[in-house]
Amino acid sequence: MDVSKPIIRISNLRKSYGSKEILKGINLDIYPGQVIGYIGPNGAGKSTTVKILTGLINDFEGEVFINDIDIKEDPLTVKSQIGYVPENAELYDVLTPMEYLDFVGKLYGMEDTLIQQRAQQLLKAFGLEENLNNRMDTFSKGMRQKVLLISGIIHNPQIIILDEPLSGLDANAVIIVKELISLLAKEGKTIFYCSHMMDVVEKVSDRIMLISEGNIIADGSFEQLKTNQSDTLEQIFSKLTGKEDGNIDASHIISAIR
């Protein structure tokens, strides 16, 4: 794969709901092997961007190309090249993990033997080996999230879109996922990572984009975005989104409940 050529190209992307404009002309080129940290306040347009990239929303203005494929023209081919892990998804919880992953694998056109092999190996890697034939209606949120993560990578996609993927995971699983992101990037995979967990975004991303009120207001590595050597990503976020007085709001809350 030509790493000098964008794998995702977004040009003048706009999306409105009624009279409210959510995305106001987004322009992005994303390259193979990049780990993109996509952050922003609630309502900034993160989820809308993700839904457009995954083909869940197609009534938008502008152009979105994935691997030179126009997502409006051929959304199914684009979806076959993407792994998507949403924060909250409805699993078919009357199924076992093996049954669910078999279903997902077949949707991606995988061979039965390859599905079984990968599903067993991935479930074992995530500590779910003893639960692979148990119905998922008995699973905790963290266990379900692990199955979702596996379903997003089982077909070995070129692009992996993660929307709060660490939600509900225990500390050991978080470590595995962070290491997994790094290894996937080394394999040339492109990771588009949305999260409110600034410390994780800071550690795993080699390029961070901050969206606010439908516009990209910052785009660069963590080192490039820092104005002071001691800045954290959380502090950068607060400065750029005008939320530096968050500690004052917190003190008001404490005063109110005393």
ABEGO torsion letter per residue (X at the ends): XBAABBABBBBGBBBBBEABBABAGBBBBBBBGBBBBBBEBBGAGAAAAAAAAAGABABBBEBBBBGGBBAAABAAAAAAABBBBBABBBBBAABBAAAAAAAAAAAAGBBAAAAAAAAAAAAAAAGAAAAAABBAAABBAAAAAAAAAAAAAAAGBABBBBBGAABGBBAAAAAAAAAAAAAAAAAGBBBBBBBABAAAAAAABABBBBBBGGBBABBEBAAAABABAABBAAAAAAAAAGAAAAAAAAAAAAAAAX
